[in-house]
Amino acid sequence: MEHIEKLRISLRPFMLYVVSMAQFLDIVNGASVSVAIIPISKDLHFSVAMLPWILNAYTITFAGLLLFSGRMGDLFGHRRILMFGLFWFASWSLVVSFSKSPIMFIIARALQGVGAACTVPTAMALIAINYPPGPERTKAFSVFAAFGGLGAVVGTLMAGGLIGSIGWAWIFRVSSITAYILLVLAFFVIPSTLKKTGAERPRIDFMGSIASVLAVTGIVYYIIMGTEDGWASAKTLPVLFAGLICLGVFIYVESKVEQPIMPFRVWKSSLFTASVVIAFVLMAMMQGIIFYVNMIFQEVYGWSAIKTAVGFLVHALLAIVVFATLGRTIPRLSLKPLILAGFVFRCASALMFAFVTENTSYWRLPFPALIIHVFGLGFTMLPVQITAVRDAANKDQGLVGAIFNTGLQLGAPFGIAILNVISISTKGQGEGPSVAAELMKGYKNALFGVVAFGVFGFILTAIVLPWDKPVRPAKPATPETKDPEGMQESVVTEEMEFEQEAKLPL
């Protein structure tokens, strides 16, 4: 194994791009499947009631297992969990592509989400561990975020092209092939993240793990299905109660066990706690804008799926440029003003879309609104991601990444659920001059709801986040400044052995 470790050292500069591809793959999967819902439902004969499960089966397992998989990476090695996730994701993506019935498709999609849950938080942890706080970590996360922006456009365009040529099944086959390639690359470019000592093997908090999975899954299920079956429906309300009970059990168990899956020490950082809440709001806003802009393009303008994808092209391509540029400029800036400005930009973008009509030119409002939204996205998501991991010890980076992503995953369905209620309850009754105009009444009010989210996020950021100084390179720890509680001691210290042997890309 020694020669393999030497090979990993020499190839380690490529690690950032491999772990960023995990983010890319997840975004591609989400964007492409959203476009493919109609052809999938027709080919597999989905009923109207089962249609939401094309997306929801994946989302629920993905969100439910983020916390567990992130902590497993901290305990047993991030590379190991990442590679398992890639293998699992690739295998079940292949099964999805050969599905012959709705039940087979839904089960395979749910299991595919398990694999994705193992890749995203461990990818974040590997970046946070291998890049010290300061400009290096900021630039690394900007690359990570840029791959996400690229994934959005690639997923949408790829889905449109494949559906129109060789079929929707190839969306999942391409994802499978890509994941298998990443699995091989991860083996060769990511160093081992386990200590080579005789220390006691970490124990898994099984009770806490089960309770956390059931709690998050139940809450996400309720948020997603509440708009379909009713918030007080017998199909949803018991699931919410069960999820809340499991959440209570989880909190109790974590306060008692010696090695909890979620040590409460991570919440001692007010910066981290605020970042998770702000991330929740940001994702609710982002999903709201993307969803209703998509509805405006297709239902108000009457565009096809592929034309809608082209309409979003400027958004995705500019996102890559914005995130890459911010990665080099953020180290010289204070983060709080950026986040506040980002909320203003995103609110302005939502307001511009709210005043679109079926006769409004794309170039007059949607095009500039998309550009403004990209800058708002960059000014908020990247700084919040940086603040979330800034104070965390290396041994908690997987957990921190998992909690942060759980906040994002909870924010997305919550935002859509609330905004859908606003849209449905305020849309026209079909008595106006056109169906598009009547639909736009509901979309307009939903976009006002996005603005309300933004105002809340702006106020929260202004009150809670500190007026920090620009991000600077981290100084080496000294005995006098070492954390007395051992918070900076890491169970993944082997990464540090390679720091001077290979310079990572920026």
C-alpha positions in Angstrom: 0.0 0.0 0.0 3.0 2.3 0.4 3.4 2.9 -3.3 -0.3 3.7 -3.6 0.0 6.3 -0.9 3.0 7.9 -2.7 0.9 7.9 -5.9 -1.9 9.6 -4.0 0.6 12.3 -2.8 1.7 13.0 -6.4 -1.9 13.2 -7.7 -3.3 15.0 -4.7 -3.5 18.4 -6.5 -6.4 17.0 -8.4 -8.4 16.2 -5.2 -10.3 19.5 -5.3 -11.7 18.8 -8.7 -12.7 15.2 -7.8 -14.6 16.2 -4.7 -16.2 19.2 -6.5 -17.5 16.7 -9.1 -19.5 15.1 -6.3 -21.3 18.3 -5.9 -21.6 18.7 -9.7 -23.1 15.2 -10.0 -25.7 15.8 -7.4 -26.8 19.1 -9.0 -26.8 17.5 -12.5 -29.0 14.7 -11.2 -31.5 17.1 -9.6 -31.7 19.5 -12.6 -32.0 16.7 -15.2 -34.7 14.7 -13.4 -36.8 17.8 -13.0 -36.8 18.3 -16.7 -37.6 14.6 -17.3 -40.6 14.2 -15.0 -43.2 14.2 -17.9 -41.5 11.6 -20.2 -40.7 9.4 -17.2 -44.3 9.5 -16.0 -45.6 8.6 -19.4 -43.2 5.8 -20.1 -43.7 4.1 -16.7 -47.4 5.0 -16.4 -47.2 7.0 -13.1 -50.5 8.0 -11.6 -51.1 11.6 -10.7 -50.8 10.7 -7.0 -47.4 9.0 -7.5 -46.0 11.7 -9.7 -44.3 13.8 -6.9 -42.3 10.7 -5.8 -40.1 10.9 -8.9 -38.4 13.8 -7.1 -39.4 13.2 -3.5 -38.1 9.7 -3.1 -34.6 10.9 -3.7 -35.0 14.2 -1.7 -36.3 12.5 1.5 -33.5 9.8 1.8 -30.9 12.4 0.8 -31.9 14.8 3.5 -32.6 12.1 6.1 -29.2 10.6 5.9 -27.0 13.7 5.6 -26.3 13.9 9.3 -25.5 10.2 9.7 -23.2 10.0 6.7 -21.4 13.2 7.6 -20.6 11.9 11.1 -19.5 8.5 9.7 -17.0 10.4 7.6 -15.6 12.0 10.7 -15.3 8.7 12.5 -14.2 6.3 9.8 -12.6 8.4 7.1 -14.1 10.9 4.6 -12.5 9.2 1.6 -14.0 5.9 2.6 -17.5 7.3 3.0 -17.2 9.3 -0.2 -16.1 6.3 -2.2 -18.9 4.2 -0.7 -21.4 6.9 -1.6 -20.1 7.1 -5.2 -20.4 3.3 -5.6 -23.9 3.2 -4.1 -25.1 6.2 -6.2 -23.7 4.8 -9.4 -25.1 1.3 -8.9 -28.6 2.5 -8.1 -28.6 5.1 -10.9 -28.1 2.1 -13.2 -31.1 0.4 -11.6 -33.2 3.5 -12.0 -32.4 3.6 -15.7 -33.7 0.0 -16.2 -36.9 0.6 -14.1 -40.0 -1.0 -15.6 -42.6 0.2 -13.1 -43.3 3.2 -10.9 -42.6 1.2 -7.7 -39.2 0.0 -9.0 -38.3 3.5 -10.1 -39.3 5.0 -6.7 -37.4 2.5 -4.6 -34.3 2.8 -6.8 -34.5 6.6 -6.6 -34.7 6.5 -2.8 -31.6 4.3 -2.7 -29.8 6.5 -5.1 -30.4 9.4 -2.6 -28.6 7.4 0.0 -25.4 7.5 -2.1 -25.7 11.2 -2.7 -26.1 11.8 1.1 -22.7 10.1 1.6 -20.9 12.3 -1.0 -21.9 15.9 -0.5 -21.0 16.4 3.2 -17.8 14.4 3.0 -16.8 16.4 -0.1 -17.2 19.6 1.9 -15.3 18.1 4.8 -12.3 17.1 2.6 -12.0 20.7 1.3 -12.3 22.2 4.8 -9.7 19.8 6.2 -7.1 20.1 3.4 -7.3 23.8 3.0 -6.5 26.0 6.0 -8.9 28.9 7.0 -8.2 32.0 4.9 -7.8 32.7 1.2 -6.9 29.1 0.3 -10.1 27.6 1.8 -12.1 30.5 0.3 -10.8 29.8 -3.2 -11.3 26.1 -2.8 -14.9 26.6 -1.8 -15.4 28.9 -4.8 -14.3 26.2 -7.1 -16.7 23.8 -5.3 -19.5 26.2 -5.8 -18.7 26.9 -9.4 -19.0 23.2 -10.2 -22.5 23.4 -8.7 -23.4 26.3 -11.1 -22.0 24.3 -14.0 -24.0 21.3 -12.9 -27.3 23.2 -13.1 -26.8 24.1 -16.7 -25.3 20.8 -17.8 -28.1 18.9 -16.1 -30.8 20.9 -17.8 -29.3 20.9 -21.2 -28.2 17.2 -21.0 -31.7 16.2 -20.1 -33.2 18.1 -23.0 -30.8 16.6 -25.4 -31.1 13.0 -24.2 -34.9 13.0 -23.9 -35.2 14.2 -27.4 -32.7 11.6 -28.8 -32.0 8.3 -27.0 -34.4 8.6 -24.0 -34.6 9.7 -20.4 -33.0 6.4 -19.1 -29.6 7.7 -20.4 -29.8 10.6 -17.9 -29.2 8.0 -15.1 -26.8 5.9 -17.1 -24.6 8.9 -17.8 -24.7 9.7 -14.1 -23.8 6.1 -13.2 -20.8 6.1 -15.6 -19.6 9.4 -14.2 -19.9 8.3 -10.6 -17.9 5.1 -11.4 -15.2 7.1 -13.0 -15.1 9.4 -9.9 -14.9 6.4 -7.7 -11.7 5.3 -9.4 -10.2 8.8 -9.4 -11.1 9.2 -5.7 -9.1 6.1 -4.8 -6.0 7.5 -6.4 -6.1 11.2 -5.6 -7.6 11.4 -2.0 -5.2 10.4 0.8 -6.4 8.2 3.6 -8.2 10.0 6.4 -7.7 7.5 9.2 -5.2 7.7 12.0 -2.5 5.1 11.9 -2.5 4.6 15.6 -3.7 1.9 18.1 -6.5 4.2 19.3 -9.8 2.6 20.2 -12.1 2.2 17.2 -14.9 4.8 17.3 -18.3 3.4 18.3 -21.4 4.2 16.4 -24.3 5.9 18.2 -26.9 3.6 16.7 -29.8 4.9 18.7 -29.0 8.5 17.9 -28.4 7.6 14.2 -31.7 5.9 13.8 -33.5 8.7 15.7 -31.9 11.4 13.5 -32.7 9.7 10.3 -36.3 9.1 11.3 -36.7 12.7 12.6 -35.3 14.5 9.5 -37.1 12.1 7.1 -40.4 12.6 8.9 -40.1 16.4 8.9 -39.0 16.5 5.2 -41.8 14.2 4.3 -44.4 16.4 6.0 -43.1 19.6 4.3 -43.0 18.0 0.9 -46.3 16.1 1.0 -48.2 18.7 3.0 -49.0 20.7 -0.2 -50.2 17.5 -1.9 -52.3 15.8 0.8 -53.0 18.7 3.1 -51.2 20.0 6.2 -53.7 18.4 8.6 -54.3 15.2 6.5 -54.2 11.8 8.1 -51.5 11.0 5.6 -49.1 13.7 6.8 -49.8 14.9 10.3 -49.0 11.5 12.0 -45.7 11.5 10.1 -44.9 15.0 11.5 -45.7 13.9 15.0 -43.6 10.8 14.7 -40.7 13.0 13.3 -41.0 15.4 16.2 -41.0 12.6 18.7 -37.9 11.1 17.1 -36.3 14.5 17.3 -37.0 14.6 21.0 -35.5 11.1 21.4 -32.5 12.2 19.4 -31.8 15.2 21.6 -32.1 13.1 24.7 -29.9 10.3 23.5 -27.2 12.8 22.3 -27.1 14.3 25.7 -26.4 11.0 27.4 -24.1 8.9 25.2 -20.3 9.1 25.3 -19.8 9.3 21.5 -22.9 11.1 20.1 -23.5 11.3 16.4 -24.0 15.0 16.9 -21.9 16.5 19.7 -23.6 19.5 21.0 -20.3 21.4 21.0 -20.7 22.3 17.4 -23.7 24.5 18.3 -21.6 26.5 20.7 -20.4 28.5 17.8 -23.0 31.2 17.2 -21.5 31.8 13.8 -22.2 28.2 12.8 -25.7 28.2 14.2 -26.6 31.5 12.4 -25.0 30.2 9.2 -27.3 27.1 9.2 -30.5 29.2 9.7 -29.4 31.7 7.0 -28.7 28.8 4.7 -32.2 27.5 5.3 -33.6 30.9 4.3 -31.3 31.2 1.3 -32.3 27.8 -0.1 -36.0 28.6 0.4 -35.5 31.8 -1.6 -33.4 30.1 -4.4 -35.8 27.2 -4.9 -38.7 29.7 -5.0 -37.2 31.9 -7.6 -35.9 29.0 -9.8 -39.3 27.2 -9.6 -41.5 30.2 -10.4 -39.2 31.6 -13.1 -39.4 28.1 -14.6 -43.2 28.3 -14.4 -43.2 31.8 -15.9 -41.1 30.6 -18.9 -43.2 27.5 -19.5 -46.8 28.5 -18.4 -46.8 32.3 -19.0 -44.5 32.5 -22.0 -45.4 29.1 -23.3 -41.8 28.0 -23.8 -40.7 24.4 -24.3 -38.4 22.6 -21.8 -35.3 23.1 -24.0 -36.1 26.8 -24.6 -36.6 27.2 -20.9 -33.2 25.7 -20.3 -31.6 28.1 -22.8 -33.3 30.9 -21.0 -31.5 29.9 -17.8 -28.2 29.5 -19.6 -27.0 33.0 -18.8 -27.7 32.3 -15.1 -25.7 29.1 -14.9 -22.8 30.3 -17.0 -22.5 33.6 -15.2 -22.6 31.8 -11.9 -19.4 30.0 -12.7 -17.7 33.3 -13.5 -19.1 35.0 -10.4 -18.1 32.2 -8.0 -14.6 31.9 -9.4 -14.1 35.7 -9.2 -15.5 35.9 -5.6 -13.0 33.1 -4.6 -10.2 35.5 -5.3 -11.8 38.7 -3.9 -13.6 37.5 -0.8 -10.3 37.1 1.2 -9.9 40.9 1.0 -13.5 41.6 2.0 -15.7 41.4 5.1 -18.4 38.7 4.7 -21.3 40.3 6.5 -21.7 43.3 4.1 -21.5 40.8 1.2 -24.3 38.7 2.6 -26.5 41.8 3.2 -25.9 43.0 -0.3 -26.7 39.5 -1.6 -30.1 39.6 0.1 -30.8 43.0 -1.5 -29.9 41.7 -4.9 -32.0 38.6 -4.6 -35.0 40.5 -3.4 -34.6 42.9 -6.3 -34.5 40.0 -8.7 -37.7 38.4 -7.3 -39.5 41.8 -7.5 -38.5 42.2 -11.2 -39.9 38.7 -12.0 -43.1 39.6 -10.1 -43.9 42.3 -12.6 -43.4 40.1 -15.7 -46.4 39.6 -18.0 -47.0 37.4 -21.0 -46.1 40.4 -23.2 -42.9 41.3 -21.4 -39.8 40.8 -23.4 -37.3 38.3 -22.1 -34.6 41.0 -22.5 -36.5 43.6 -20.6 -37.0 42.0 -17.2 -36.1 38.2 -17.0 -32.6 38.6 -18.5 -31.4 41.4 -16.2 -33.2 39.8 -13.2 -31.3 36.5 -13.8 -28.0 38.4 -13.9 -28.9 40.3 -10.6 -29.9 37.0 -9.0 -26.6 35.4 -9.9 -24.7 38.1 -8.0 -27.1 37.8 -5.1 -26.5 34.1 -5.1 -22.7 34.5 -5.1 -22.7 37.2 -2.4 -24.7 35.0 0.0 -24.1 31.3 -0.6 -20.3 31.3 -0.7 -19.8 33.6 2.3 -22.4 31.7 4.4 -20.7 28.4 3.5 -17.3 29.8 4.6 -18.7 31.1 7.9 -20.3 27.7 8.6 -17.0 25.8 8.6 -14.7 28.5 9.9 -14.8 27.7 13.6 -15.2 23.9 13.4 -12.5 21.5 14.4 -11.2 19.1 11.7 -12.8 16.2 13.6 -16.2 17.8 13.2 -16.0 19.0 9.6 -18.0 16.1 8.2 -20.7 16.7 10.8 -20.7 20.5 10.2 -21.0 20.0 6.4 -23.8 17.5 7.0 -25.8 19.9 9.3 -25.2 22.8 6.8 -26.5 20.7 3.9 -29.4 19.5 6.0 -30.4 23.1 6.5 -30.3 23.6 2.8 -32.3 20.5 2.1 -35.0 21.5 4.7 -35.1 25.0 3.3 -35.8 24.0 -0.2 -39.1 22.0 0.3 -40.2 24.4 3.0 -39.8 27.4 0.7 -41.7 25.7 -2.2 -44.4 24.5 0.2 -45.1 27.9 1.6 -44.9 29.7 -1.8 -47.2 27.1 -3.4 -49.8 27.8 -0.8 -49.6 31.5 -1.6 -49.6 30.9 -5.3 -52.6 28.5 -5.4 -54.7 30.5 -3.0 -54.2 33.8 -4.8 -54.2 32.8 -8.5 -57.0 33.9 -10.8 -60.2 31.9 -11.4 -59.9 31.7 -15.2 -62.1 34.8 -15.8 -59.3 37.1 -16.9 -58.2 37.9 -20.5 -56.0 34.8 -20.6 -55.0 31.8 -18.6 -51.4 33.0 -18.5 -52.5 36.3 -16.9 -54.5 34.4 -14.3 -51.6 32.1 -13.4 -49.3 35.1 -13.2 -51.4 36.5 -10.4 -50.5 33.6 -8.2 -46.9 33.5 -9.3 -46.6 37.3 -8.6 -47.7 36.8 -5.0 -45.4 33.8 -4.5 -42.5 36.0 -5.7 -43.6 38.6 -3.1 -43.3 35.7 -0.6 -39.7 35.2 -1.8 -39.0 38.9 -1.0 -40.4 38.4 2.5 -38.0 35.5 3.0 -35.2 37.8 1.9 -36.2 40.6 4.2 -36.2 38.1 7.1 -32.8 36.8 6.1 -31.4 40.4 5.8 -32.6 41.3 9.3 -31.3 38.0 10.8 -27.9 38.6 9.2 -27.7 42.2 10.3 -28.5 41.2 13.9 -26.7 37.9 14.4 -23.6 37.8 12.2 -20.6 39.7 13.6 -18.9 42.5 11.6 -15.9 40.3 10.9 -12.6 41.3 9.4 -11.5 40.1 6.0 -10.5 36.5 5.8 -6.8 36.1 6.4 -4.5 33.1 6.3 -4.6 31.0 9.4 -1.7 31.4 11.8 0.0 28.2 13.1 -1.3 27.2 16.5 1.0 27.8 19.5 0.8 26.1 22.9 -0.6 29.3 24.4 -3.4 29.6 21.8 -4.2 25.9 21.6 -7.9 25.2 22.4 -8.0 24.0 26.0 -10.9 21.7 25.2 -9.0 20.0 22.4 -11.4 21.2 19.8 -8.7 21.4 17.2 -7.5 17.9 17.7 -8.6 15.9 14.7 -9.3 12.2 14.1 -8.1 12.8 10.6 -4.6 14.0 11.3 -3.1 12.0 8.5 -4.1 14.7 6.0 -1.6 17.1 7.7 1.3 14.8 6.9 1.0 15.6 3.3 0.5 19.4 3.5 4.1 20.2 2.7 4.5 17.5 0.1 1.9 18.6 -2.4 0.5 22.0 -3.1 -3.2 21.9 -3.7 -4.8 23.8 -6.7 -6.5 27.1 -6.2 
